[in-house]
Amino acid sequence: MFVMIEHNPFNPVTQLVVSRVPVDRDAHLLTARSARQVESAAKLDPFRTEYFLYLPKPLYRRLGRVENLLQWLPLGGQYASYALKR
């Protein structure tokens, strides 16, 4: 199994943070769709995408279950794209 964890370019907070961090100056954020295309080009079969980092840490401690309910919604701060070797 291969898992790619990436910043989500559709999350406005992620965009703000990446734009202000010097190490990310030349970073190009990949959409989940682009990640799946990269996986396919590497002869992997993408089968699942999960979004996470919706809540700040203090809220996550109390409402972490909400994140599990939102993993389908492409607005989390990051996502994980899962693929299997062909």
N, CA, C and O atoms as a Maestro MAE file, in Angstrom:
{
 s_m_m2io_version
 :::
 2.0.0
}

f_m_ct {
 s_m_title
 :::
 protein
 m_atom[344] {
  # First column is atom index #
  i_m_mmod_type
  r_m_x_coord
  r_m_y_coord
  r_m_z_coord
  i_m_residue_number
  s_m_chain_name
  s_m_pdb_residue_name
  s_m_pdb_atom_name
  i_m_atomic_number
  :::
  1 25 0.843 -1.181 0.000 1 A "MET " " N  " 7
  2 3 0.000 0.000 0.000 1 A "MET " " CA " 6
  3 2 0.886 1.241 0.000 1 A "MET " " C  " 6
  4 15 1.944 1.268 0.628 1 A "MET " " O  " 8
  5 25 0.441 2.246 -0.704 2 A "PHE " " N  " 7
  6 3 1.109 3.540 -0.782 2 A "PHE " " CA " 6
  7 2 0.133 4.599 -0.261 2 A "PHE " " C  " 6
  8 15 -1.047 4.591 -0.611 2 A "PHE " " O  " 8
  9 25 0.633 5.505 0.574 3 A "VAL " " N  " 7
  10 3 -0.191 6.597 1.084 3 A "VAL " " CA " 6
  11 2 0.543 7.911 0.863 3 A "VAL " " C  " 6
  12 15 1.688 8.072 1.286 3 A "VAL " " O  " 8
  13 25 -0.121 8.845 0.201 4 A "MET " " N  " 7
  14 3 0.421 10.186 0.002 4 A "MET " " CA " 6
  15 2 -0.380 11.139 0.889 4 A "MET " " C  " 6
  16 15 -1.602 11.228 0.772 4 A "MET " " O  " 8
  17 25 0.314 11.845 1.770 5 A "ILE " " N  " 7
  18 3 -0.332 12.853 2.612 5 A "ILE " " CA " 6
  19 2 0.123 14.210 2.105 5 A "ILE " " C  " 6
  20 15 1.317 14.474 1.966 5 A "ILE " " O  " 8
  21 25 -0.847 15.057 1.835 6 A "GLU " " N  " 7
  22 3 -0.550 16.318 1.154 6 A "GLU " " CA " 6
  23 2 -1.403 17.439 1.740 6 A "GLU " " C  " 6
  24 15 -2.491 17.195 2.263 6 A "GLU " " O  " 8
  25 25 -0.901 18.665 1.648 7 A "HIS " " N  " 7
  26 3 -1.696 19.845 1.999 7 A "HIS " " CA " 6
  27 2 -2.840 19.975 1.001 7 A "HIS " " C  " 6
  28 15 -2.671 19.696 -0.186 7 A "HIS " " O  " 8
  29 25 -3.985 20.393 1.478 8 A "ASN " " N  " 7
  30 3 -5.153 20.545 0.615 8 A "ASN " " CA " 6
  31 2 -5.236 21.972 0.081 8 A "ASN " " C  " 6
  32 15 -5.449 22.899 0.862 8 A "ASN " " O  " 8
  33 25 -5.074 22.175 -1.222 9 A "PRO " " N  " 7
  34 3 -5.105 23.534 -1.775 9 A "PRO " " CA " 6
  35 2 -6.480 24.195 -1.711 9 A "PRO " " C  " 6
  36 15 -6.587 25.401 -1.935 9 A "PRO " " O  " 8
  37 25 -7.532 23.435 -1.410 10 A "PHE " " N  " 7
  38 3 -8.874 24.023 -1.313 10 A "PHE " " CA " 6
  39 2 -9.184 24.563 0.077 10 A "PHE " " C  " 6
  40 15 -10.239 25.162 0.286 10 A "PHE " " O  " 8
  41 25 -8.284 24.360 1.025 11 A "ASN " " N  " 7
  42 3 -8.479 24.863 2.381 11 A "ASN " " CA " 6
  43 2 -7.826 26.242 2.495 11 A "ASN " " C  " 6
  44 15 -6.619 26.365 2.289 11 A "ASN " " O  " 8
  45 25 -8.608 27.286 2.821 12 A "PRO " " N  " 7
  46 3 -8.044 28.640 2.872 12 A "PRO " " CA " 6
  47 2 -6.965 28.825 3.938 12 A "PRO " " C  " 6
  48 15 -6.030 29.598 3.729 12 A "PRO " " O  " 8
  49 25 -7.072 28.143 5.060 13 A "VAL " " N  " 7
  50 3 -6.048 28.264 6.104 13 A "VAL " " CA " 6
  51 2 -4.744 27.641 5.613 13 A "VAL " " C  " 6
  52 15 -3.666 28.191 5.839 13 A "VAL " " O  " 8
  53 25 -4.841 26.515 4.953 14 A "THR " " N  " 7
  54 3 -3.646 25.876 4.381 14 A "THR " " CA " 6
  55 2 -2.983 26.802 3.373 14 A "THR " " C  " 6
  56 15 -1.762 26.955 3.382 14 A "THR " " O  " 8
  57 25 -3.768 27.415 2.512 15 A "GLN " " N  " 7
  58 3 -3.213 28.346 1.527 15 A "GLN " " CA " 6
  59 2 -2.470 29.484 2.211 15 A "GLN " " C  " 6
  60 15 -1.378 29.859 1.786 15 A "GLN " " O  " 8
  61 25 -3.057 30.034 3.270 16 A "LEU " " N  " 7
  62 3 -2.434 31.136 4.006 16 A "LEU " " CA " 6
  63 2 -1.120 30.698 4.638 16 A "LEU " " C  " 6
  64 15 -0.107 31.385 4.505 16 A "LEU " " O  " 8
  65 25 -1.131 29.567 5.319 17 A "VAL " " N  " 7
  66 3 0.083 29.085 5.986 17 A "VAL " " CA " 6
  67 2 1.188 28.819 4.972 17 A "VAL " " C  " 6
  68 15 2.324 29.251 5.170 17 A "VAL " " O  " 8
  69 25 0.872 28.117 3.896 18 A "VAL " " N  " 7
  70 3 1.887 27.795 2.879 18 A "VAL " " CA " 6
  71 2 2.439 29.065 2.235 18 A "VAL " " C  " 6
  72 15 3.627 29.125 1.919 18 A "VAL " " O  " 8
  73 25 1.602 30.072 2.038 19 A "SER " " N  " 7
  74 3 2.074 31.316 1.418 19 A "SER " " CA " 6
  75 2 3.021 32.102 2.322 19 A "SER " " C  " 6
  76 15 3.778 32.944 1.841 19 A "SER " " O  " 8
  77 25 2.984 31.834 3.627 20 A "ARG " " N  " 7
  78 3 3.807 32.599 4.576 20 A "ARG " " CA " 6
  79 2 5.046 31.861 5.075 20 A "ARG " " C  " 6
  80 15 5.888 32.458 5.746 20 A "ARG " " O  " 8
  81 25 5.166 30.599 4.765 21 A "VAL " " N  " 7
  82 3 6.290 29.799 5.261 21 A "VAL " " CA " 6
  83 2 7.391 29.796 4.203 21 A "VAL " " C  " 6
  84 15 7.164 29.346 3.080 21 A "VAL " " O  " 8
  85 25 8.584 30.293 4.547 22 A "PRO " " N  " 7
  86 3 9.662 30.388 3.553 22 A "PRO " " CA " 6
  87 2 10.017 29.059 2.888 22 A "PRO " " C  " 6
  88 15 10.328 29.040 1.697 22 A "PRO " " O  " 8
  89 25 9.977 27.962 3.618 23 A "VAL " " N  " 7
  90 3 10.361 26.678 3.034 23 A "VAL " " CA " 6
  91 2 9.378 26.251 1.933 23 A "VAL " " C  " 6
  92 15 9.736 25.458 1.062 23 A "VAL " " O  " 8
  93 25 8.152 26.767 1.967 24 A "ASP " " N  " 7
  94 3 7.149 26.427 0.953 24 A "ASP " " CA " 6
  95 2 7.070 27.459 -0.171 24 A "ASP " " C  " 6
  96 15 6.122 27.438 -0.957 24 A "ASP " " O  " 8
  97 25 8.034 28.347 -0.259 25 A "ARG " " N  " 7
  98 3 7.995 29.437 -1.226 25 A "ARG " " CA " 6
  99 2 7.697 28.961 -2.652 25 A "ARG " " C  " 6
  100 15 6.900 29.577 -3.359 25 A "ARG " " O  " 8
  101 25 8.327 27.885 -3.066 26 A "ASP " " N  " 7
  102 3 8.146 27.376 -4.428 26 A "ASP " " CA " 6
  103 2 7.229 26.154 -4.485 26 A "ASP " " C  " 6
  104 15 7.191 25.448 -5.494 26 A "ASP " " O  " 8
  105 25 6.498 25.908 -3.412 27 A "ALA " " N  " 7
  106 3 5.630 24.724 -3.364 27 A "ALA " " CA " 6
  107 2 4.430 24.883 -4.287 27 A "ALA " " C  " 6
  108 15 3.871 25.971 -4.428 27 A "ALA " " O  " 8
  109 25 4.053 23.788 -4.902 28 A "HIS " " N  " 7
  110 3 2.839 23.717 -5.719 28 A "HIS " " CA " 6
  111 2 1.952 22.670 -5.070 28 A "HIS " " C  " 6
  112 15 2.270 21.481 -5.086 28 A "HIS " " O  " 8
  113 25 0.846 23.109 -4.502 29 A "LEU " " N  " 7
  114 3 -0.037 22.190 -3.802 29 A "LEU " " CA " 6
  115 2 -0.808 21.328 -4.798 29 A "LEU " " C  " 6
  116 15 -1.351 21.828 -5.782 29 A "LEU " " O  " 8
  117 25 -0.845 20.034 -4.528 30 A "LEU " " N  " 7
  118 3 -1.543 19.093 -5.396 30 A "LEU " " CA " 6
  119 2 -2.975 18.887 -4.917 30 A "LEU " " C  " 6
  120 15 -3.221 18.706 -3.724 30 A "LEU " " O  " 8
  121 25 -3.887 18.914 -5.828 31 A "THR " " N  " 7
  122 3 -5.248 18.514 -5.485 31 A "THR " " CA " 6
  123 2 -5.249 16.996 -5.311 31 A "THR " " C  " 6
  124 15 -4.329 16.310 -5.759 31 A "THR " " O  " 8
  125 25 -6.278 16.484 -4.662 32 A "ALA " " N  " 7
  126 3 -6.388 15.033 -4.511 32 A "ALA " " CA " 6
  127 2 -6.486 14.361 -5.881 32 A "ALA " " C  " 6
  128 15 -5.955 13.270 -6.085 32 A "ALA " " O  " 8
  129 25 -7.156 15.010 -6.795 33 A "ARG " " N  " 7
  130 3 -7.257 14.462 -8.155 33 A "ARG " " CA " 6
  131 2 -5.867 14.334 -8.785 33 A "ARG " " C  " 6
  132 15 -5.552 13.313 -9.397 33 A "ARG " " O  " 8
  133 25 -5.038 15.369 -8.635 34 A "SER " " N  " 7
  134 3 -3.669 15.316 -9.169 34 A "SER " " CA " 6
  135 2 -2.858 14.221 -8.489 34 A "SER " " C  " 6
  136 15 -2.067 13.535 -9.136 34 A "SER " " O  " 8
  137 25 -3.054 14.059 -7.193 35 A "ALA " " N  " 7
  138 3 -2.346 13.002 -6.459 35 A "ALA " " CA " 6
  139 2 -2.721 11.631 -7.018 35 A "ALA " " C  " 6
  140 15 -1.855 10.775 -7.202 35 A "ALA " " O  " 8
  141 25 -4.000 11.425 -7.285 36 A "ARG " " N  " 7
  142 3 -4.440 10.145 -7.854 36 A "ARG " " CA " 6
  143 2 -3.847 9.934 -9.247 36 A "ARG " " C  " 6
  144 15 -3.512 8.807 -9.613 36 A "ARG " " O  " 8
  145 25 -3.716 11.005 -10.021 37 A "GLN " " N  " 7
  146 3 -3.113 10.892 -11.350 37 A "GLN " " CA " 6
  147 2 -1.634 10.506 -11.245 37 A "GLN " " C  " 6
  148 15 -1.143 9.697 -12.032 37 A "GLN " " O  " 8
  149 25 -0.932 11.085 -10.274 38 A "VAL " " N  " 7
  150 3 0.476 10.729 -10.049 38 A "VAL " " CA " 6
  151 2 0.579 9.261 -9.644 38 A "VAL " " C  " 6
  152 15 1.449 8.535 -10.125 38 A "VAL " " O  " 8
  153 25 -0.312 8.836 -8.761 39 A "GLU " " N  " 7
  154 3 -0.300 7.435 -8.336 39 A "GLU " " CA " 6
  155 2 -0.558 6.498 -9.523 39 A "GLU " " C  " 6
  156 15 0.119 5.482 -9.681 39 A "GLU " " O  " 8
  157 25 -1.531 6.849 -10.341 40 A "SER " " N  " 7
  158 3 -1.837 6.020 -11.518 40 A "SER " " CA " 6
  159 2 -0.655 5.958 -12.484 40 A "SER " " C  " 6
  160 15 -0.350 4.901 -13.036 40 A "SER " " O  " 8
  161 25 0.006 7.093 -12.683 41 A "ALA " " N  " 7
  162 3 1.176 7.129 -13.572 41 A "ALA " " CA " 6
  163 2 2.311 6.260 -13.033 41 A "ALA " " C  " 6
  164 15 3.142 5.771 -13.799 41 A "ALA " " O  " 8
  165 25 2.344 6.069 -11.708 42 A "ALA " " N  " 7
  166 3 3.364 5.221 -11.085 42 A "ALA " " CA " 6
  167 2 2.913 3.757 -11.013 42 A "ALA " " C  " 6
  168 15 3.501 2.943 -10.301 42 A "ALA " " O  " 8
  169 25 1.857 3.444 -11.767 43 A "LYS " " N  " 7
  170 3 1.312 2.080 -11.829 43 A "LYS " " CA " 6
  171 2 0.764 1.618 -10.484 43 A "LYS " " C  " 6
  172 15 0.909 0.459 -10.098 43 A "LYS " " O  " 8
  173 25 0.133 2.553 -9.784 44 A "LEU " " N  " 7
  174 3 -0.586 2.246 -8.546 44 A "LEU " " CA " 6
  175 2 -2.071 2.440 -8.816 44 A "LEU " " C  " 6
  176 15 -2.453 3.199 -9.706 44 A "LEU " " O  " 8
  177 25 -2.898 1.758 -8.052 45 A "ASP " " N  " 7
  178 3 -4.354 1.891 -8.181 45 A "ASP " " CA " 6
  179 2 -4.916 2.666 -6.994 45 A "ASP " " C  " 6
  180 15 -5.069 2.107 -5.908 45 A "ASP " " O  " 8
  181 25 -5.228 3.956 -7.190 46 A "PRO " " N  " 7
  182 3 -5.824 4.744 -6.106 46 A "PRO " " CA " 6
  183 2 -7.190 4.170 -5.730 46 A "PRO " " C  " 6
  184 15 -7.980 3.807 -6.601 46 A "PRO " " O  " 8
  185 25 -7.460 4.093 -4.423 47 A "PHE " " N  " 7
  186 3 -8.748 3.531 -4.023 47 A "PHE " " CA " 6
  187 2 -9.465 4.319 -2.933 47 A "PHE " " C  " 6
  188 15 -10.631 4.047 -2.647 47 A "PHE " " O  " 8
  189 25 -8.793 5.289 -2.319 48 A "ARG " " N  " 7
  190 3 -9.463 6.030 -1.245 48 A "ARG " " CA " 6
  191 2 -8.759 7.357 -1.000 48 A "ARG " " C  " 6
  192 15 -7.537 7.455 -1.107 48 A "ARG " " O  " 8
  193 25 -9.547 8.376 -0.669 49 A "THR " " N  " 7
  194 3 -9.016 9.676 -0.258 49 A "THR " " CA " 6
  195 2 -9.754 10.099 1.005 49 A "THR " " C  " 6
  196 15 -10.982 10.039 1.062 49 A "THR " " O  " 8
  197 25 -9.012 10.519 2.005 50 A "GLU " " N  " 7
  198 3 -9.596 11.003 3.260 50 A "GLU " " CA " 6
  199 2 -9.049 12.401 3.551 50 A "GLU " " C  " 6
  200 15 -7.846 12.643 3.448 50 A "GLU " " O  " 8
  201 25 -9.936 13.300 3.909 51 A "TYR " " N  " 7
  202 3 -9.549 14.662 4.286 51 A "TYR " " CA " 6
  203 2 -9.561 14.770 5.800 51 A "TYR " " C  " 6
  204 15 -10.396 14.161 6.470 51 A "TYR " " O  " 8
  205 25 -8.622 15.556 6.340 52 A "PHE " " N  " 7
  206 3 -8.541 15.730 7.793 52 A "PHE " " CA " 6
  207 2 -7.950 17.089 8.123 52 A "PHE " " C  " 6
  208 15 -7.662 17.876 7.221 52 A "PHE " " O  " 8
  209 25 -7.769 17.365 9.381 53 A "LEU " " N  " 7
  210 3 -7.327 18.666 9.918 53 A "LEU " " CA " 6
  211 2 -8.375 19.753 9.655 53 A "LEU " " C  " 6
  212 15 -8.081 20.793 9.067 53 A "LEU " " O  " 8
  213 25 -9.571 19.490 10.094 54 A "TYR " " N  " 7
  214 3 -10.646 20.482 10.030 54 A "TYR " " CA " 6
  215 2 -10.640 21.379 11.265 54 A "TYR " " C  " 6
  216 15 -10.952 22.568 11.190 54 A "TYR " " O  " 8
  217 25 -10.281 20.790 12.396 55 A "LEU " " N  " 7
  218 3 -10.426 21.481 13.678 55 A "LEU " " CA " 6
  219 2 -9.071 21.809 14.298 55 A "LEU " " C  " 6
  220 15 -8.133 21.021 14.178 55 A "LEU " " O  " 8
  221 25 -8.954 22.959 14.959 56 A "PRO " " N  " 7
  222 3 -7.727 23.238 15.710 56 A "PRO " " CA " 6
  223 2 -7.623 22.276 16.897 56 A "PRO " " C  " 6
  224 15 -8.628 21.731 17.353 56 A "PRO " " O  " 8
  225 25 -6.415 22.075 17.385 57 A "LYS " " N  " 7
  226 3 -6.140 21.086 18.424 57 A "LYS " " CA " 6
  227 2 -7.063 21.173 19.647 57 A "LYS " " C  " 6
  228 15 -7.559 20.139 20.096 57 A "LYS " " O  " 8
  229 25 -7.311 22.370 20.202 58 A "PRO " " N  " 7
  230 3 -8.198 22.425 21.385 58 A "PRO " " CA " 6
  231 2 -9.608 21.890 21.107 58 A "PRO " " C  " 6
  232 15 -10.208 21.242 21.964 58 A "PRO " " O  " 8
  233 25 -10.127 22.159 19.921 59 A "LEU " " N  " 7
  234 3 -11.453 21.645 19.569 59 A "LEU " " CA " 6
  235 2 -11.409 20.157 19.231 59 A "LEU " " C  " 6
  236 15 -12.350 19.418 19.520 59 A "LEU " " O  " 8
  237 25 -10.313 19.727 18.619 60 A "TYR " " N  " 7
  238 3 -10.187 18.331 18.231 60 A "TYR " " CA " 6
  239 2 -10.254 17.418 19.448 60 A "TYR " " C  " 6
  240 15 -10.818 16.326 19.379 60 A "TYR " " O  " 8
  241 25 -9.681 17.863 20.556 61 A "ARG " " N  " 7
  242 3 -9.695 17.055 21.783 61 A "ARG " " CA " 6
  243 2 -11.118 16.727 22.227 61 A "ARG " " C  " 6
  244 15 -11.379 15.653 22.768 61 A "ARG " " O  " 8
  245 25 -12.032 17.666 21.993 62 A "ARG " " N  " 7
  246 3 -13.424 17.457 22.416 62 A "ARG " " CA " 6
  247 2 -14.317 16.959 21.289 62 A "ARG " " C  " 6
  248 15 -15.291 16.249 21.538 62 A "ARG " " O  " 8
  249 25 -13.992 17.325 20.048 63 A "LEU " " N  " 7
  250 3 -14.876 17.040 18.922 63 A "LEU " " CA " 6
  251 2 -14.209 16.213 17.823 63 A "LEU " " C  " 6
  252 15 -14.598 16.287 16.658 63 A "LEU " " O  " 8
  253 25 -13.209 15.431 18.200 64 A "GLY " " N  " 7
  254 3 -12.457 14.659 17.213 64 A "GLY " " CA " 6
  255 2 -13.323 13.743 16.367 64 A "GLY " " C  " 6
  256 15 -12.988 13.475 15.213 64 A "GLY " " O  " 8
  257 25 -14.420 13.262 16.913 65 A "ARG " " N  " 7
  258 3 -15.303 12.376 16.146 65 A "ARG " " CA " 6
  259 2 -15.907 13.093 14.932 65 A "ARG " " C  " 6
  260 15 -16.235 12.463 13.927 65 A "ARG " " O  " 8
  261 25 -16.047 14.402 15.041 66 A "VAL " " N  " 7
  262 3 -16.592 15.177 13.926 66 A "VAL " " CA " 6
  263 2 -15.680 15.047 12.704 66 A "VAL " " C  " 6
  264 15 -16.159 14.943 11.574 66 A "VAL " " O  " 8
  265 25 -14.379 15.053 12.935 67 A "GLU " " N  " 7
  266 3 -13.430 14.909 11.812 67 A "GLU " " CA " 6
  267 2 -13.675 13.610 11.055 67 A "GLU " " C  " 6
  268 15 -13.602 13.588 9.826 67 A "GLU " " O  " 8
  269 25 -13.962 12.532 11.771 68 A "ASN " " N  " 7
  270 3 -14.224 11.255 11.107 68 A "ASN " " CA " 6
  271 2 -15.455 11.338 10.217 68 A "ASN " " C  " 6
  272 15 -15.509 10.693 9.170 68 A "ASN " " O  " 8
  273 25 -16.425 12.112 10.618 69 A "LEU " " N  " 7
  274 3 -17.640 12.266 9.818 69 A "LEU " " CA " 6
  275 2 -17.417 13.131 8.579 69 A "LEU " " C  " 6
  276 15 -18.169 13.043 7.609 69 A "LEU " " O  " 8
  277 25 -16.374 13.971 8.620 70 A "LEU " " N  " 7
  278 3 -16.115 14.914 7.527 70 A "LEU " " CA " 6
  279 2 -15.045 14.449 6.550 70 A "LEU " " C  " 6
  280 15 -14.731 15.176 5.607 70 A "LEU " " O  " 8
  281 25 -14.476 13.262 6.741 71 A "GLN " " N  " 7
  282 3 -13.331 12.881 5.905 71 A "GLN " " CA " 6
  283 2 -13.643 12.797 4.420 71 A "GLN " " C  " 6
  284 15 -12.718 12.775 3.607 71 A "GLN " " O  " 8
  285 25 -14.883 12.751 4.048 72 A "TRP " " N  " 7
  286 3 -15.278 12.728 2.627 72 A "TRP " " CA " 6
  287 2 -15.294 14.145 2.030 72 A "TRP " " C  " 6
  288 15 -15.199 14.303 0.813 72 A "TRP " " O  " 8
  289 25 -15.414 15.161 2.875 73 A "LEU " " N  " 7
  290 3 -15.571 16.551 2.428 73 A "LEU " " CA " 6
  291 2 -14.207 17.156 2.087 73 A "LEU " " C  " 6
  292 15 -13.347 17.235 2.964 73 A "LEU " " O  " 8
  293 25 -13.981 17.586 0.840 74 A "PRO " " N  " 7
  294 3 -12.641 18.022 0.413 74 A "PRO " " CA " 6
  295 2 -12.239 19.428 0.873 74 A "PRO " " C  " 6
  296 15 -11.783 20.244 0.072 74 A "PRO " " O  " 8
  297 25 -12.413 19.702 2.165 75 A "LEU " " N  " 7
  298 3 -12.045 21.016 2.693 75 A "LEU " " CA " 6
  299 2 -11.079 20.956 3.867 75 A "LEU " " C  " 6
  300 15 -10.662 22.001 4.366 75 A "LEU " " O  " 8
  301 25 -10.716 19.772 4.316 76 A "GLY " " N  " 7
  302 3 -9.771 19.660 5.431 76 A "GLY " " CA " 6
  303 2 -8.421 20.251 5.068 76 A "GLY " " C  " 6
  304 15 -8.122 20.441 3.889 76 A "GLY " " O  " 8
  305 25 -7.618 20.537 6.055 77 A "GLY " " N  " 7
  306 3 -6.305 21.134 5.832 77 A "GLY " " CA " 6
  307 2 -5.342 20.226 5.082 77 A "GLY " " C  " 6
  308 15 -4.455 20.700 4.372 77 A "GLY " " O  " 8
  309 25 -5.521 18.915 5.244 78 A "GLN " " N  " 7
  310 3 -4.699 17.945 4.538 78 A "GLN " " CA " 6
  311 2 -5.580 16.795 4.069 78 A "GLN " " C  " 6
  312 15 -6.740 16.665 4.459 78 A "GLN " " O  " 8
  313 25 -4.984 15.966 3.218 79 A "TYR " " N  " 7
  314 3 -5.683 14.755 2.803 79 A "TYR " " CA " 6
  315 2 -4.674 13.625 2.673 79 A "TYR " " C  " 6
  316 15 -3.472 13.850 2.532 79 A "TYR " " O  " 8
  317 25 -5.188 12.419 2.722 80 A "ALA " " N  " 7
  318 3 -4.395 11.220 2.474 80 A "ALA " " CA " 6
  319 2 -5.004 10.509 1.278 80 A "ALA " " C  " 6
  320 15 -6.211 10.270 1.236 80 A "ALA " " O  " 8
  321 25 -4.173 10.177 0.316 81 A "SER " " N  " 7
  322 3 -4.614 9.437 -0.872 81 A "SER " " CA " 6
  323 2 -3.978 8.048 -0.794 81 A "SER " " C  " 6
  324 15 -2.757 7.919 -0.703 81 A "SER " " O  " 8
  325 25 -4.806 7.031 -0.830 82 A "TYR " " N  " 7
  326 3 -4.367 5.643 -0.687 82 A "TYR " " CA " 6
  327 2 -4.377 4.949 -2.048 82 A "TYR " " C  " 6
  328 15 -5.284 5.149 -2.855 82 A "TYR " " O  " 8
  329 25 -3.358 4.135 -2.284 83 A "ALA " " N  " 7
  330 3 -3.265 3.384 -3.530 83 A "ALA " " CA " 6
  331 2 -2.594 2.036 -3.257 83 A "ALA " " C  " 6
  332 15 -1.835 1.870 -2.302 83 A "ALA " " O  " 8
  333 25 -2.905 1.093 -4.129 84 A "LEU " " N  " 7
  334 3 -2.304 -0.248 -4.041 84 A "LEU " " CA " 6
  335 2 -1.443 -0.513 -5.266 84 A "LEU " " C  " 6
  336 15 -1.703 0.015 -6.348 84 A "LEU " " O  " 8
  337 25 -0.420 -1.334 -5.087 85 A "LYS " " N  " 7
  338 3 0.429 -1.749 -6.195 85 A "LYS " " CA " 6
  339 2 -0.374 -2.649 -7.115 85 A "LYS " " C  " 6
  340 15 -1.086 -3.542 -6.655 85 A "LYS " " O  " 8
  341 25 -0.261 -2.417 -8.410 86 A "ARG " " N  " 7
  342 3 -0.973 -3.256 -9.392 86 A "ARG " " CA " 6
  343 2 -0.411 -4.654 -9.430 86 A "ARG " " C  " 6
  344 15 -0.888 -5.490 -10.196 86 A "ARG " " O  " 8
  :::
 }
 m_bond[343] {
  # First column is bond index #
  i_m_from
  i_m_to
  i_m_order
  :::
  1 1 2 1
  2 2 3 1
  3 3 4 2
  4 3 5 1
  5 5 6 1
  6 6 7 1
  7 7 8 2
  8 7 9 1
  9 9 10 1
  10 10 11 1
  11 11 12 2
  12 11 13 1
  13 13 14 1
  14 14 15 1
  15 15 16 2
  16 15 17 1
  17 17 18 1
  18 18 19 1
  19 19 20 2
  20 19 21 1
  21 21 22 1
  22 22 23 1
  23 23 24 2
  24 23 25 1
  25 25 26 1
  26 26 27 1
  27 27 28 2
  28 27 29 1
  29 29 30 1
  30 30 31 1
  31 31 32 2
  32 31 33 1
  33 33 34 1
  34 34 35 1
  35 35 36 2
  36 35 37 1
  37 37 38 1
  38 38 39 1
  39 39 40 2
  40 39 41 1
  41 41 42 1
  42 42 43 1
  43 43 44 2
  44 43 45 1
  45 45 46 1
  46 46 47 1
  47 47 48 2
  48 47 49 1
  49 49 50 1
  50 50 51 1
  51 51 52 2
  52 51 53 1
  53 53 54 1
  54 54 55 1
  55 55 56 2
  56 55 57 1
  57 57 58 1
  58 58 59 1
  59 59 60 2
  60 59 61 1
  61 61 62 1
  62 62 63 1
  63 63 64 2
  64 63 65 1
  65 65 66 1
  66 66 67 1
  67 67 68 2
  68 67 69 1
  69 69 70 1
  70 70 71 1
  71 71 72 2
  72 71 73 1
  73 73 74 1
  74 74 75 1
  75 75 76 2
  76 75 77 1
  77 77 78 1
  78 78 79 1
  79 79 80 2
  80 79 81 1
  81 81 82 1
  82 82 83 1
  83 83 84 2
  84 83 85 1
  85 85 86 1
  86 86 87 1
  87 87 88 2
  88 87 89 1
  89 89 90 1
  90 90 91 1
  91 91 92 2
  92 91 93 1
  93 93 94 1
  94 94 95 1
  95 95 96 2
  96 95 97 1
  97 97 98 1
  98 98 99 1
  99 99 100 2
  100 99 101 1
  101 101 102 1
  102 102 103 1
  103 103 104 2
  104 103 105 1
  105 105 106 1
  106 106 107 1
  107 107 108 2
  108 107 109 1
  109 109 110 1
  110 110 111 1
  111 111 112 2
  112 111 113 1
  113 113 114 1
  114 114 115 1
  115 115 116 2
  116 115 117 1
  117 117 118 1
  118 118 119 1
  119 119 120 2
  120 119 121 1
  121 121 122 1
  122 122 123 1
  123 123 124 2
  124 123 125 1
  125 125 126 1
  126 126 127 1
  127 127 128 2
  128 127 129 1
  129 129 130 1
  130 130 131 1
  131 131 132 2
  132 131 133 1
  133 133 134 1
  134 134 135 1
  135 135 136 2
  136 135 137 1
  137 137 138 1
  138 138 139 1
  139 139 140 2
  140 139 141 1
  141 141 142 1
  142 142 143 1
  143 143 144 2
  144 143 145 1
  145 145 146 1
  146 146 147 1
  147 147 148 2
  148 147 149 1
  149 149 150 1
  150 150 151 1
  151 151 152 2
  152 151 153 1
  153 153 154 1
  154 154 155 1
  155 155 156 2
  156 155 157 1
  157 157 158 1
  158 158 159 1
  159 159 160 2
  160 159 161 1
  161 161 162 1
  162 162 163 1
  163 163 164 2
  164 163 165 1
  165 165 166 1
  166 166 167 1
  167 167 168 2
  168 167 169 1
  169 169 170 1
  170 170 171 1
  171 171 172 2
  172 171 173 1
  173 173 174 1
  174 174 175 1
  175 175 176 2
  176 175 177 1
  177 177 178 1
  178 178 179 1
  179 179 180 2
  180 179 181 1
  181 181 182 1
  182 182 183 1
  183 183 184 2
  184 183 185 1
  185 185 186 1
  186 186 187 1
  187 187 188 2
  188 187 189 1
  189 189 190 1
  190 190 191 1
  191 191 192 2
  192 191 193 1
  193 193 194 1
  194 194 195 1
  195 195 196 2
  196 195 197 1
  197 197 198 1
  198 198 199 1
  199 199 200 2
  200 199 201 1
  201 201 202 1
  202 202 203 1
  203 203 204 2
  204 203 205 1
  205 205 206 1
  206 206 207 1
  207 207 208 2
  208 207 209 1
  209 209 210 1
  210 210 211 1
  211 211 212 2
  212 211 213 1
  213 213 214 1
  214 214 215 1
  215 215 216 2
  216 215 217 1
  217 217 218 1
  218 218 219 1
  219 219 220 2
  220 219 221 1
  221 221 222 1
  222 222 223 1
  223 223 224 2
  224 223 225 1
  225 225 226 1
  226 226 227 1
  227 227 228 2
  228 227 229 1
  229 229 230 1
  230 230 231 1
  231 231 232 2
  232 231 233 1
  233 233 234 1
  234 234 235 1
  235 235 236 2
  236 235 237 1
  237 237 238 1
  238 238 239 1
  239 239 240 2
  240 239 241 1
  241 241 242 1
  242 242 243 1
  243 243 244 2
  244 243 245 1
  245 245 246 1
  246 246 247 1
  247 247 248 2
  248 247 249 1
  249 249 250 1
  250 250 251 1
  251 251 252 2
  252 251 253 1
  253 253 254 1
  254 254 255 1
  255 255 256 2
  256 255 257 1
  257 257 258 1
  258 258 259 1
  259 259 260 2
  260 259 261 1
  261 261 262 1
  262 262 263 1
  263 263 264 2
  264 263 265 1
  265 265 266 1
  266 266 267 1
  267 267 268 2
  268 267 269 1
  269 269 270 1
  270 270 271 1
  271 271 272 2
  272 271 273 1
  273 273 274 1
  274 274 275 1
  275 275 276 2
  276 275 277 1
  277 277 278 1
  278 278 279 1
  279 279 280 2
  280 279 281 1
  281 281 282 1
  282 282 283 1
  283 283 284 2
  284 283 285 1
  285 285 286 1
  286 286 287 1
  287 287 288 2
  288 287 289 1
  289 289 290 1
  290 290 291 1
  291 291 292 2
  292 291 293 1
  293 293 294 1
  294 294 295 1
  295 295 296 2
  296 295 297 1
  297 297 298 1
  298 298 299 1
  299 299 300 2
  300 299 301 1
  301 301 302 1
  302 302 303 1
  303 303 304 2
  304 303 305 1
  305 305 306 1
  306 306 307 1
  307 307 308 2
  308 307 309 1
  309 309 310 1
  310 310 311 1
  311 311 312 2
  312 311 313 1
  313 313 314 1
  314 314 315 1
  315 315 316 2
  316 315 317 1
  317 317 318 1
  318 318 319 1
  319 319 320 2
  320 319 321 1
  321 321 322 1
  322 322 323 1
  323 323 324 2
  324 323 325 1
  325 325 326 1
  326 326 327 1
  327 327 328 2
  328 327 329 1
  329 329 330 1
  330 330 331 1
  331 331 332 2
  332 331 333 1
  333 333 334 1
  334 334 335 1
  335 335 336 2
  336 335 337 1
  337 337 338 1
  338 338 339 1
  339 339 340 2
  340 339 341 1
  341 341 342 1
  342 342 343 1
  343 343 344 2
  :::
 }
}
